[in-house]
Amino acid sequence: MYRVTKFLVIFLSSALIFLFLLGSVLARQTNPEDVYRHFAVYTEVLTRIKSEYVEEPDMEGVTLGALHGLLESIDPFASYLNKEQYQKYLEEQKVERADVGLILSRKIGYVSVVDSIEGSPADKAGLTTGDLIETIDGVATRDMPLAYAEMLLRGAPGSEVALSILRVRLTTDPVEVHLLREPIRYPPVTSQIVRGDIGYVKVRSVEKGKAAEVASHLRKLEADGARKILLDLRRAAAGDPEEGLALADLFLDEGLMAYVEGQKIPRREFRASRETTVSRAPLVVVINRGTANGAEVAAAALLENKRCEVVGEQSYGDAAIRKAVPLRGGGAVILSVAKFHSPSGQPIQNKRVKPSVPIIAPERFPERAEGEKPTIERLPDLPIEEDPLLEKALEVLTKGKGGDMAARGSDEGRDGNWLGPERLPRPRL
């Protein structure tokens, strides 16, 4: 009898949470009948699990799994925190802690790496996009709230955290990695002149103030003779969408760059301004699967305003405003309440940024002797002349998207986003 009562309590609690989530999260659900229809399916599945499963199920675990699965299916950056976890989360917001430098999301139930901040402990250890964190200090991340995993990674400077990493493209066995926490410093913008008149700008994060830093580099490059710009946004996962728009505005005179909108947040548009334009030189942007947040907002704005070609891999998909929504029991749901959309109306978090010149970077693995166990380690960046994505970007910048055919002015093979040399905006005098 006790077990039946316990089941009913857990079931009713989970039902209330589920209803709250459906009302708050499901995109544009305005018909109450739709909500109750989804709830009826959920109720029946729970009932069948209780009555038909091979053994007595752990209903608390079932409920938590359902909550995490629901959140992951609509928002890979969302978290459900119980009362104790939420209290710890609030306390953590008030304290500056050392970290390992990982940008995280959820994937197939695990905590997944969007990318690591360049120069951080995680970057030095070789953690990169797509790695799955199986455990943090021995605690399994399966169905762990994302925000709680982020809290576990933070701590006192110099303290150690042990991670078990799954990199299925390397090995089926988890690899243990030990990291020392340290204060995180975002990498500076770097630039150089390549091939005589091409200004190469490397941006690895788009936090506040980064657009001004890029502007300074652009002015110096053009003063030093740069006539074309190659903007490298690969692995720029950290940052802020509005700073990404400030970055795009350095290259745009006018036009809609993006808008942000949510169920309870009215549409807000961001438009380019001629007063903030720094460079009107021909432009190519390079992105990869580790490009996220502000960097991919910038790439989408420039691409859809036909200001550049975008070369590389599809971006990660993360551009939203998130907040913690408290629940009656003292817990909270952290989720996206508004999403940034590209000028054409595509939600970047859902659709990502698709390059106009797609090219997949070859996978690189550490060398090892036959029979030696696979390891995860940081491989040095390839020189520009050996980097396939940069080589392709330089080709597009000098010859156009269609290569030699485009340089001859042929229309064959072009699409709506094509922007060869003869159509690139000319610098205004």
Secondary structure, 3 states (H helix, E strand, C coil): CHHHHHHHHHHHHHHHHHHHHHHHHCCCCCCHHHHHHHHHHHHHHHHHHHHHCCCCCCHHHHHHHHHHHHHHHHCCCCEEECHHHHHHHHHHHCCCCEECCEEEEEECCEEEEEEECCCCHHHHHCCCCCCEEEEECCEECCCCCHHHHHHHHCECCCCEEEEEEECCCCCCCCEEEEEECECCCCCCCEEEEECCCEEEEECCCECCCHHHHHHHHHHHHHHCCCCEEEEECCCCCCECHHHHHHHHHCCCCCCEEEEEECCCCCCEEEECCHHHCCCCCCEEEEECCCCCCHHHHHHHHHHHCCCCEEEECCCCCCCEEEEEEECCCCCEEEEEEEEEECCCCCEHHHHCCCCCEECCCCCCCCCCCCCCCCCCCCCCCCCHHHCHHHHHHHHHHHHCCCCHHHHCCCCCCCCCCCCCCCCCCCCCC
